[in-house]
Amino acid sequence: MRRHHRTTPRISRLLGSLLLVAAAGAFTVGSAPAPAPAPDPAPAPLGRVVPAPASVEPGTSPYRITGGTGIRVDDSREVRRIGGYLADVLRPSTGYPLPVTSHGQGGIRLRLAKGPFGAEGYRLESGRKGVTITAAEPAGLFHGVQTLRQLLPAAVEKDSVQPGPWLVAGGTIEDSPRYAYRGAMLDVSRHFFTVAQVERYIDELALYKVNKLHLHLSDDQGWRIAIDSWPRLATYGGLTQVGGGKGGYYTKADYKEIVRYAASRYLEVVPEIDMPGHTNAALASYAGLNCDGVAPPLYTGTDVGFSSLCVGKDITYDFVDDVVRELAAITPGRSLHIGGDEAHSTSHADYVKFMDRVQPIVAKYGKTVIGWHQLTGATPAQGALAQYWGLDDTSEAEKAQVAKAAQNGTGLILSPADRMYLDMKYTADTPLGQDWAGLVDVKRSYDWDPGAYLPGVPASAVRGVEAPLWTETIQSSADIEYMAFPRLAGAAELGWSPAATHDWDAYKVRLAAQGPRWDALGIGYYRSPQVPWPAR
């Protein structure tokens, strides 16, 4: 009893001391308590997307992709395929199974439904229970998937398991494109690129909702597509390239594979056979196409304007008919590009005569003519599109010629060389590219409005934009990516986003956020000092 009375105050004092120590944060018994989990990093804001969406309404709770997430799709082959594409993007980095199913609740849902989306628009809704992308057409769902990718951390693009977490900000995006034509051109004539290299570029274009791949298939330095009725075009005319290296060409099976792959990413291939100039590879392959019947040697330099098909010979139009017929038969897209630029060795009268005979051939095989803007110096066919590649300081007379054609119903694709040519140097020190159109830094390439660019051109005549990449100095996929990124993203935004969203200061911040994504994808880009890139 006495022991009890003596120990009770001691225990009380001990407990009091221990409580004081605990309150001071210095009390531990056995192992230390687990630290509180670190808060999740904030998800990327809905508006931090390139191209800028048409409308963004932030919400509250984000959605977390977990091991239990599924991708729920409509019971249609095309939507299921898009769901499989999304799963293929997300599985390597998350490590999650992400089953694609037409059943279940929550998760990521892809659905087709009637609505004000147009052919390529979509709505993305995100909240605690899931993410739903809705579109009227599969292309819209695919574009919505690209937006979803950008709303996830950049590490989602890596091909090995990353720690996450995988959060998608809550809210709603309503989005549709400003222009129906949003293109990129790859010149495979000056330097040849394999099917795999072209498909890599297609994947990069698809990230930014580009929907046309213009392939420049013939020029002085090389003919790159097999034509059964004129086999030497490819087997001889495709032997070389700029600098004298080994060239190459696409078999029809190769070309069909490019077309198929592009279609799987909702890009339409627009093939170009440049004529009547830029034709030395064809003239070297068949002597009869020359006015004097003498074939010139193959050409590996970079000069332009010295070659011309013989406008006065009937064989020229047999040649054009065969080439257009065979190419149209393996091109499901609506358009065929007939070039028409820099035909300095063709008189104006002959140029007009040539275009008057060639444009109906294109129509005969069910295609719509696209030509470089010099086509407006002839008589563009009904429905033809002219692709403007002039400069800010191109002569007023030339601009007026283009404007007159636009006023008369010819649609325009804008590719001003001192804004949109991806082969122009960024600065004088850029190791690749050319500078004949000037130096084109990232701000200059973005900071203009296609709808108000050419004086006298109705805004309704502008059908879209295209970023060409000529390859006199470009020899590898790494070269392509260094010159295309980051400017390609700006070209894509000019084609997709509403004019009201156009603001360089806001854009450069959104563009900077793409840097880690390109790093994760292995895209080597130019780290322009005009852009506030995050530290690596």
C-alpha positions as CSV (number, residue, x, y, z in Angstrom):
1,M,0.0,0.0,0.0
2,R,2.8,2.4,0.9
3,R,4.5,1.5,-2.4
4,H,1.4,2.3,-4.3
5,H,1.1,5.7,-2.7
6,R,4.7,6.5,-3.2
7,T,4.7,5.5,-6.9
8,T,1.6,7.2,-8.0
9,P,2.9,10.8,-7.9
10,R,6.1,9.6,-9.6
11,I,4.1,8.1,-12.4
12,S,2.1,11.3,-12.8
13,R,5.2,13.4,-12.8
14,L,6.8,11.1,-15.4
15,L,3.7,11.1,-17.6
16,G,3.6,14.9,-17.4
17,S,7.2,15.2,-18.4
18,L,6.8,12.8,-21.3
19,L,3.8,14.7,-22.5
20,L,5.9,17.9,-22.5
21,V,8.7,16.2,-24.4
22,A,6.2,14.8,-26.9
23,A,4.7,18.3,-27.3
24,A,8.2,19.6,-28.0
25,G,8.5,16.9,-30.7
26,A,11.3,15.0,-29.0
27,F,9.5,11.9,-27.8
28,T,9.9,8.6,-29.6
29,V,9.0,5.1,-28.5
30,G,10.4,2.2,-30.5
31,S,10.4,3.0,-34.3
32,A,9.7,6.5,-35.5
33,P,6.2,7.1,-36.8
34,A,5.9,7.1,-40.6
35,P,6.3,10.6,-42.1
36,A,3.1,12.1,-43.6
37,P,2.9,11.4,-47.3
38,A,4.1,14.2,-49.5
39,P,1.3,16.0,-51.2
40,D,0.7,15.2,-54.9
41,P,2.2,17.7,-57.3
42,A,-0.4,19.9,-58.9
43,P,-1.6,18.6,-62.2
44,A,-0.9,20.6,-65.4
45,P,-3.5,23.3,-65.8
46,L,-6.1,22.5,-68.5
47,G,-5.0,25.5,-70.5
48,R,-1.3,24.5,-70.7
49,V,-1.8,22.8,-74.0
50,V,-0.4,23.3,-77.5
51,P,-2.2,24.1,-79.7
52,A,-4.3,26.3,-77.3
53,P,-7.8,24.9,-76.9
54,A,-10.8,26.9,-78.0
55,S,-12.4,26.9,-74.5
56,V,-11.2,25.9,-71.1
57,E,-13.3,25.7,-67.9
58,P,-11.2,24.7,-64.9
59,G,-12.9,22.3,-62.4
60,T,-12.1,21.1,-58.9
61,S,-11.0,17.5,-58.2
62,P,-8.4,15.9,-60.6
63,Y,-8.6,12.4,-61.9
64,R,-5.9,9.9,-60.9
65,I,-5.0,7.1,-63.2
66,T,-4.3,4.0,-61.1
67,G,-3.7,0.3,-61.6
68,G,-7.5,-0.1,-61.6
69,T,-8.1,2.4,-64.5
70,G,-9.6,1.0,-67.7
71,I,-10.2,2.6,-71.1
72,R,-13.8,2.3,-71.9
73,V,-14.7,2.7,-75.6
74,D,-17.8,2.6,-77.8
75,D,-18.3,-0.8,-79.4
76,S,-16.9,0.2,-82.8
77,R,-13.7,-0.8,-84.5
78,E,-12.3,2.7,-84.9
79,V,-12.9,3.9,-81.4
80,R,-11.5,0.6,-80.0
81,R,-8.4,1.2,-82.1
82,I,-8.0,4.7,-80.7
83,G,-8.4,3.3,-77.2
84,G,-5.7,0.8,-78.0
85,Y,-3.4,3.6,-79.2
86,L,-3.9,5.5,-75.9
87,A,-3.2,2.3,-73.9
88,D,0.0,1.8,-75.9
89,V,1.1,5.3,-75.0
90,L,0.2,5.0,-71.2
91,R,1.2,1.4,-70.4
92,P,5.0,1.6,-70.6
93,S,5.4,4.6,-68.2
94,T,2.6,3.8,-65.8
95,G,3.1,0.1,-65.6
96,Y,-0.7,-0.3,-65.4
97,P,-2.7,-2.9,-67.5
98,L,-5.2,-0.3,-68.7
99,P,-7.6,-2.8,-70.3
100,V,-9.6,-1.5,-73.3
101,T,-13.2,-2.5,-72.9
102,S,-16.7,-1.6,-73.9
103,H,-18.0,-2.2,-70.3
104,G,-17.3,-0.8,-66.8
105,Q,-17.6,2.5,-65.1
106,G,-15.3,5.5,-64.5
107,G,-11.8,5.5,-65.8
108,I,-11.1,7.0,-69.2
109,R,-14.0,6.9,-71.6
110,L,-13.9,7.6,-75.4
111,R,-17.3,8.1,-77.0
112,L,-18.8,9.2,-80.3
113,A,-21.9,11.4,-80.0
114,K,-23.7,14.0,-82.0
115,G,-22.7,17.5,-81.0
116,P,-21.2,20.8,-82.1
117,F,-17.8,19.3,-82.6
118,G,-17.4,19.3,-86.4
119,A,-15.2,16.6,-88.1
120,E,-12.2,17.1,-85.8
121,G,-13.4,18.8,-82.6
122,Y,-13.9,17.2,-79.2
123,R,-14.9,17.8,-75.6
124,L,-12.7,16.6,-72.7
125,E,-14.3,16.4,-69.2
126,S,-12.2,15.5,-66.2
127,G,-13.2,15.0,-62.6
128,R,-12.6,12.7,-59.6
129,K,-14.4,9.8,-61.2
130,G,-12.8,9.8,-64.6
131,V,-12.0,11.5,-67.9
132,T,-14.5,11.4,-70.8
133,I,-13.5,12.5,-74.4
134,T,-16.5,13.0,-76.7
135,A,-16.4,13.7,-80.4
136,A,-18.7,13.4,-83.4
137,E,-16.0,11.7,-85.5
138,P,-13.0,9.4,-84.7
139,A,-10.5,12.1,-85.7
140,G,-11.9,14.3,-82.9
141,L,-11.4,11.5,-80.4
142,F,-7.8,11.1,-81.5
143,H,-7.1,14.8,-81.2
144,G,-8.7,14.7,-77.7
145,V,-6.3,11.9,-76.8
146,Q,-3.4,14.1,-77.8
147,T,-4.7,16.8,-75.4
148,L,-5.0,14.2,-72.6
149,R,-1.3,13.2,-73.1
150,Q,-0.3,16.8,-72.5
151,L,-2.4,17.0,-69.4
152,L,-0.3,14.2,-67.9
153,P,3.3,14.6,-66.6
154,A,5.9,14.6,-69.4
155,A,7.3,11.3,-68.0
156,V,4.2,9.6,-69.3
157,E,6.0,9.6,-72.7
158,K,8.9,7.4,-71.5
159,D,9.2,3.8,-72.4
160,S,10.0,2.5,-68.9
161,V,8.0,2.5,-65.7
162,Q,8.0,5.9,-63.9
163,P,6.8,6.8,-60.4
164,G,3.8,9.0,-61.2
165,P,1.4,10.1,-59.8
166,W,-0.7,10.3,-63.0
167,L,-3.2,13.2,-62.4
168,V,-5.4,14.9,-64.9
169,A,-6.7,18.4,-63.8
170,G,-10.4,18.7,-63.3
171,G,-12.5,20.7,-65.7
172,T,-13.8,20.8,-69.3
173,I,-12.1,21.6,-72.6
174,E,-14.2,22.3,-75.7
175,D,-12.1,22.4,-78.8
176,S,-12.2,22.4,-82.6
177,P,-9.8,23.7,-85.3
178,R,-9.7,27.1,-86.8
179,Y,-8.6,25.7,-90.2
180,A,-9.4,22.4,-91.9
181,Y,-5.9,22.3,-93.6
182,R,-3.0,22.0,-91.1
183,G,0.0,20.7,-92.8
184,A,3.7,19.9,-92.7
185,M,5.7,19.2,-95.8
186,L,8.7,16.8,-95.9
187,D,11.1,17.0,-98.9
188,V,12.3,13.5,-99.5
189,S,13.9,14.4,-102.9
190,R,16.9,16.5,-101.8
191,H,17.7,13.8,-99.3
192,F,15.8,10.5,-99.1
193,F,14.2,9.4,-95.9
194,T,13.1,5.8,-95.2
195,V,9.5,4.7,-94.4
196,A,10.5,4.4,-90.7
197,Q,11.9,7.9,-90.6
198,V,8.7,9.3,-92.3
199,E,6.5,7.4,-89.8
200,R,8.5,8.8,-86.9
201,Y,7.8,12.3,-88.2
202,I,4.1,11.4,-88.6
203,D,3.9,10.5,-84.9
204,E,5.5,13.8,-84.0
205,L,3.1,15.8,-86.2
206,A,0.1,13.9,-84.7
207,L,1.0,15.2,-81.2
208,Y,0.1,18.7,-82.3
209,K,-3.1,17.8,-84.4
210,V,-1.5,18.3,-87.8
211,N,-3.7,16.6,-90.3
212,K,-1.8,16.8,-93.7
213,L,1.5,15.3,-94.6
214,H,2.7,16.8,-97.9
215,L,5.4,14.6,-99.4
216,H,7.7,16.3,-102.0
217,L,8.4,13.2,-104.1
218,S,10.3,14.6,-107.1
219,D,12.8,17.3,-107.8
220,D,16.0,17.8,-109.7
221,Q,18.0,15.7,-107.3
222,G,15.8,12.6,-107.1
223,W,12.6,10.9,-108.1
224,R,11.2,9.0,-105.1
225,I,8.1,7.0,-106.1
226,A,7.9,3.9,-108.3
227,I,5.8,4.4,-111.5
228,D,5.2,1.1,-113.3
229,S,4.8,2.6,-116.7
230,W,8.0,4.7,-116.4
231,P,10.2,2.5,-114.2
232,R,13.5,4.4,-114.8
233,L,12.1,7.4,-112.9
234,A,12.7,5.6,-109.7
235,T,15.4,3.0,-110.5
236,Y,17.6,5.6,-112.3
237,G,16.2,9.0,-111.3
238,G,16.2,7.9,-107.6
239,L,19.8,6.8,-107.5
240,T,21.3,9.9,-105.8
241,Q,20.7,12.9,-103.7
242,V,22.2,16.3,-102.7
243,G,25.9,15.8,-102.2
244,G,26.1,12.7,-104.3
245,G,25.2,10.2,-101.7
246,K,23.0,7.1,-102.2
247,G,19.4,8.1,-102.9
248,G,16.4,5.8,-102.8
249,Y,12.8,5.6,-103.6
250,Y,9.5,4.2,-102.3
251,T,8.0,1.1,-103.9
252,K,4.2,1.3,-104.2
253,A,4.0,-0.9,-101.2
254,D,6.2,1.5,-99.2
255,Y,4.1,4.4,-100.2
256,K,0.9,2.6,-99.3
257,E,2.4,1.8,-95.8
258,I,3.2,5.5,-95.3
259,V,-0.4,6.4,-96.3
260,R,-1.8,3.7,-94.0
261,Y,0.3,4.8,-91.1
262,A,-0.6,8.5,-91.6
263,A,-4.3,7.6,-91.8
264,S,-4.0,5.7,-88.4
265,R,-2.9,9.1,-87.0
266,Y,-5.6,11.0,-88.9
267,L,-3.2,12.6,-91.4
268,E,-3.9,12.7,-95.1
269,V,-0.9,12.3,-97.4
270,V,-0.7,14.9,-100.1
271,P,1.9,13.7,-102.7
272,E,3.7,16.3,-104.9
273,I,5.2,15.8,-108.3
274,D,6.8,19.1,-109.0
275,M,6.5,20.3,-112.7
276,P,7.2,21.7,-115.2
277,G,10.4,22.8,-113.4
278,H,12.3,20.9,-110.8
279,T,12.3,18.0,-113.1
280,N,16.0,17.1,-113.8
281,A,15.6,13.6,-112.3
282,A,12.8,12.8,-114.7
283,L,14.6,14.4,-117.7
284,A,17.8,12.4,-116.9
285,S,15.7,9.2,-116.7
286,Y,14.0,9.6,-120.1
287,A,15.7,11.4,-123.0
288,G,12.4,11.8,-124.8
289,L,11.0,14.2,-122.2
290,N,13.7,16.8,-123.3
291,C,13.0,19.1,-126.2
292,D,16.3,18.2,-127.8
293,G,16.0,14.4,-127.0
294,V,19.2,14.4,-125.0
295,A,19.1,13.3,-121.3
296,P,21.1,15.5,-118.9
297,P,23.2,13.9,-116.2
298,L,21.8,13.3,-112.7
299,Y,22.1,16.3,-110.5
300,T,23.4,16.5,-106.9
301,G,23.7,20.2,-106.4
302,T,21.3,22.7,-104.9
303,D,20.6,25.3,-107.7
304,V,17.0,25.8,-108.8
305,G,15.2,26.9,-111.9
306,F,17.3,25.3,-114.6
307,S,15.1,22.4,-115.7
308,S,11.8,22.1,-117.6
309,L,9.7,19.5,-119.2
310,C,9.2,20.0,-122.9
311,V,5.8,21.8,-123.0
312,G,5.4,21.4,-126.8
313,K,5.8,17.5,-127.0
314,D,2.8,15.2,-126.7
315,I,5.0,12.7,-124.8
316,T,5.1,15.1,-121.9
317,Y,1.4,14.8,-121.3
318,D,1.5,11.0,-121.7
319,F,4.1,11.1,-119.0
320,V,2.0,13.4,-116.8
321,D,-1.1,11.3,-117.3
322,D,0.6,8.0,-116.4
323,V,2.3,9.5,-113.3
324,V,-0.9,11.1,-112.1
325,R,-3.0,8.0,-112.8
326,E,-0.7,5.7,-110.9
327,L,-0.2,8.0,-108.0
328,A,-3.9,8.9,-107.7
329,A,-4.7,5.2,-107.6
330,I,-2.7,4.7,-104.4
331,T,-3.5,8.0,-102.7
332,P,-6.9,7.9,-101.0
333,G,-6.7,11.6,-100.0
334,R,-8.4,14.3,-102.0
335,S,-5.5,16.3,-103.2
336,L,-2.5,16.0,-105.6
337,H,0.2,18.7,-105.6
338,I,1.6,19.6,-109.0
339,G,4.3,22.0,-107.8
340,G,4.7,24.8,-110.4
341,D,7.3,26.9,-108.6
342,E,10.6,28.3,-109.9
343,A,9.9,27.3,-113.5
344,H,12.4,29.8,-114.7
345,S,13.4,27.8,-117.8
346,T,9.8,27.7,-118.9
347,S,8.3,30.8,-120.7
348,H,5.2,32.3,-119.3
349,A,3.2,31.3,-122.3
350,D,4.4,27.7,-122.0
351,Y,3.8,27.7,-118.3
352,V,0.2,28.7,-118.8
353,K,-0.2,26.2,-121.6
354,F,1.2,23.4,-119.4
355,M,-1.0,24.2,-116.5
356,D,-4.1,24.4,-118.7
357,R,-3.4,20.8,-119.9
358,V,-2.2,19.3,-116.7
359,Q,-4.9,20.5,-114.3
360,P,-7.7,18.6,-116.1
361,I,-5.6,15.4,-115.9
362,V,-5.6,15.7,-112.2
363,A,-9.4,16.2,-112.2
364,K,-9.8,13.2,-114.5
365,Y,-8.4,10.9,-111.8
366,G,-10.6,12.3,-109.1
367,K,-8.1,14.6,-107.3
368,T,-8.1,18.3,-106.5
369,V,-5.1,20.4,-107.6
370,I,-2.7,22.0,-105.2
371,G,0.1,24.1,-106.6
372,W,2.6,26.6,-105.3
373,H,1.3,30.1,-105.6
374,Q,2.9,30.7,-109.0
375,L,-0.1,28.7,-110.2
376,T,-2.1,31.9,-109.9
377,G,-0.1,33.3,-112.8
378,A,-2.0,30.8,-115.0
379,T,-5.7,30.0,-114.5
380,P,-6.2,27.8,-111.4
381,A,-8.8,25.1,-111.9
382,Q,-12.1,25.3,-110.0
383,G,-11.5,24.1,-106.5
384,A,-7.7,24.4,-106.8
385,L,-5.6,25.5,-103.8
386,A,-2.6,27.7,-104.2
387,Q,0.2,27.4,-101.6
388,Y,1.8,30.8,-100.9
389,W,5.5,30.7,-100.1
390,G,6.5,34.3,-100.6
391,L,8.0,36.6,-98.0
392,D,6.9,39.7,-96.2
393,D,8.8,41.7,-98.8
394,T,7.6,39.8,-101.9
395,S,6.6,42.3,-104.6
396,E,3.2,43.9,-104.3
397,A,2.4,42.8,-107.9
398,E,3.0,39.1,-106.9
399,K,0.9,39.5,-103.8
400,A,-1.9,41.2,-105.8
401,Q,-1.9,38.3,-108.3
402,V,-2.4,35.9,-105.4
403,A,-5.1,38.1,-103.9
404,K,-7.0,38.4,-107.2
405,A,-7.1,34.6,-107.5
406,A,-8.3,34.3,-103.9
407,Q,-11.0,36.9,-104.6
408,N,-12.1,34.7,-107.6
409,G,-12.5,31.6,-105.5
410,T,-9.0,30.0,-105.3
411,G,-8.3,28.8,-101.8
412,L,-5.0,29.5,-100.2
413,I,-2.6,27.5,-98.0
414,L,-0.1,29.9,-96.3
415,S,3.5,28.9,-96.0
416,P,5.4,32.2,-96.1
417,A,9.1,31.2,-96.2
418,D,10.2,33.8,-93.7
419,R,7.7,32.5,-91.2
420,M,6.9,28.9,-91.9
421,Y,9.9,27.3,-93.6
422,L,11.4,25.0,-91.1
423,D,14.7,24.8,-93.0
424,M,15.5,28.4,-92.4
425,K,18.2,29.0,-89.8
426,Y,17.1,30.2,-86.3
427,T,20.2,32.4,-86.0
428,A,23.3,33.0,-88.0
429,D,25.0,30.3,-86.0
430,T,22.5,27.5,-86.6
431,P,24.5,24.6,-87.9
432,L,21.8,23.4,-90.3
433,G,19.5,25.1,-92.8
434,Q,19.6,28.0,-95.1
435,D,19.0,31.8,-94.8
436,W,17.8,33.0,-98.3
437,A,14.5,33.9,-96.7
438,G,16.2,35.4,-93.6
439,L,16.7,34.1,-90.1
440,V,13.5,32.7,-88.6
441,D,13.5,32.6,-84.9
442,V,10.8,31.0,-82.8
443,K,8.9,34.2,-82.1
444,R,8.9,35.3,-85.7
445,S,7.6,31.9,-86.9
446,Y,4.7,32.1,-84.5
447,D,3.8,35.8,-84.2
448,W,1.6,36.4,-87.3
449,D,-2.0,35.9,-88.2
450,P,-2.8,33.8,-91.3
451,G,-6.3,35.3,-91.6
452,A,-4.9,38.8,-92.1
453,Y,-1.5,38.1,-93.6
454,L,-1.9,38.9,-97.3
455,P,-3.6,42.2,-98.2
456,G,-6.7,41.9,-100.3
457,V,-7.2,38.2,-99.5
458,P,-10.6,37.4,-98.0
459,A,-10.2,35.6,-94.7
460,S,-12.6,32.9,-96.0
461,A,-10.1,32.1,-98.8
462,V,-7.5,31.0,-96.3
463,R,-7.9,27.2,-95.9
464,G,-5.0,26.7,-93.6
465,V,-1.3,26.7,-93.1
466,E,1.6,24.4,-93.8
467,A,5.2,24.2,-92.5
468,P,7.5,23.0,-95.2
469,L,10.9,21.4,-94.4
470,W,13.2,21.4,-97.4
471,T,16.2,19.0,-97.0
472,E,19.2,20.4,-98.8
473,T,21.0,20.3,-95.5
474,I,18.9,17.8,-93.7
475,Q,20.1,14.2,-93.7
476,S,18.7,12.4,-90.6
477,S,15.8,12.3,-88.2
478,A,17.8,14.2,-85.7
479,D,18.3,17.0,-88.3
480,I,14.5,17.0,-89.0
481,E,13.7,17.3,-85.3
482,Y,16.2,20.0,-84.5
483,M,14.9,22.2,-87.3
484,A,11.2,21.4,-86.8
485,F,11.1,21.7,-83.0
486,P,10.0,24.0,-81.5
487,R,8.7,25.9,-84.5
488,L,6.4,23.1,-85.7
489,A,4.4,23.5,-82.5
490,G,3.7,27.1,-83.3
491,A,2.7,26.3,-86.9
492,A,0.3,23.8,-85.6
493,E,-1.2,26.3,-83.2
494,L,-1.6,28.9,-86.0
495,G,-3.6,26.2,-87.8
496,W,-5.7,25.0,-84.9
497,S,-6.3,27.6,-82.3
498,P,-8.8,30.5,-82.4
499,A,-7.2,33.9,-83.3
500,A,-8.3,35.2,-79.9
501,T,-5.9,32.9,-78.1
502,H,-2.9,34.2,-80.1
503,D,-0.4,35.8,-77.7
504,W,3.3,35.3,-77.8
505,D,3.9,35.9,-74.1
506,A,1.4,33.3,-73.1
507,Y,2.4,30.9,-75.9
508,K,6.1,30.8,-75.0
509,V,5.2,29.6,-71.4
510,R,3.0,26.8,-72.8
511,L,5.7,26.0,-75.4
512,A,8.4,25.8,-72.6
513,A,6.3,23.1,-70.9
514,Q,6.7,21.0,-74.0
515,G,10.4,20.7,-73.5
516,P,10.4,17.9,-70.9
517,R,7.9,16.0,-73.1
518,W,10.3,16.2,-76.1
519,D,13.1,15.1,-73.8
520,A,11.1,12.1,-72.7
521,L,10.3,11.2,-76.3
522,G,13.9,11.6,-77.4
523,I,13.2,14.5,-79.7
524,G,16.3,16.7,-79.9
525,Y,15.1,20.3,-80.2
526,Y,16.6,23.8,-80.4
527,R,16.5,25.4,-77.0
528,S,15.7,28.9,-78.1
529,P,16.7,31.6,-75.7
530,Q,13.4,33.2,-76.5
531,V,11.6,30.5,-74.5
532,P,11.7,30.0,-70.7
533,W,12.6,26.3,-70.8
534,P,12.6,24.5,-67.4
535,A,16.0,23.5,-66.2
536,R,17.0,19.9,-67.1
